[in-house]
Amino acid sequence: MSEIQGVAHLYKAKSHLELSGKSLDEIARVTGFANADSLRRSFLRTFKVSPKYYRQRNG
């Protein structure tokens, strides 16, 4: 996955965290990440917060 694609996938994941009750595993699958751990690491590296924290504050 290129860096640009990765960022686009992260923004899609961010939207899912805000608007859906899907699990992180399911969000990872539908947004093109290999698994939830991969999504979690990328999300934290890019947005400086975990997906769980982001969902708690914005979901």
N, C-alpha and C positions, 0 to 999 in steps of 0.2 A: 504494500500500500504506500503510495507516495505521501509526502508530508501534507500536501494540499488535500488529498483524499482523506487522510487521517483527520484533519481538522474538520472537514465537512461531516465526517462520520461522528465526531465528537459533538458537534452542534446538533445533529439529529438525536444523539443520545441525550443531550441536555434537554431537548424538547420533550422527549419521552419521560424523563425524570419529572419534569414539571407537570405534564398533562395526563400521564397514565399511571396506573398502579402496577405496571408490569415489573417482574423481577429483573434484577440486574443481568441474570443469565439470559433472559428473553430479550432484553434491550440490546445486549451484546450481539446476540444472534441476528436480530433484525437490522442492526446498523453496520454489520460487516466485520465485527471483531471476532477473533478466534474463540474467546471465552470471556467470562466476567472479570477474571484477573487482568487480562490484557486491557480491557476497557477501564478498569479501576486505575491501573498504573498510568495510562495515557491521560485520563481525566485529571488525575491528581497533578501530573507533570504540567499540563496545560492550564488548568484553572486554579491550581493551588489549594483546592479543597477536594475532599472525597465525594464520590457520587452520593453516598448516604447523607453526608452533611448537606450537600447541595439540595437534595430532595427535601430534607427536613426544613430547610429555610425557604424553599421556593415551590414546593409541591402542593 
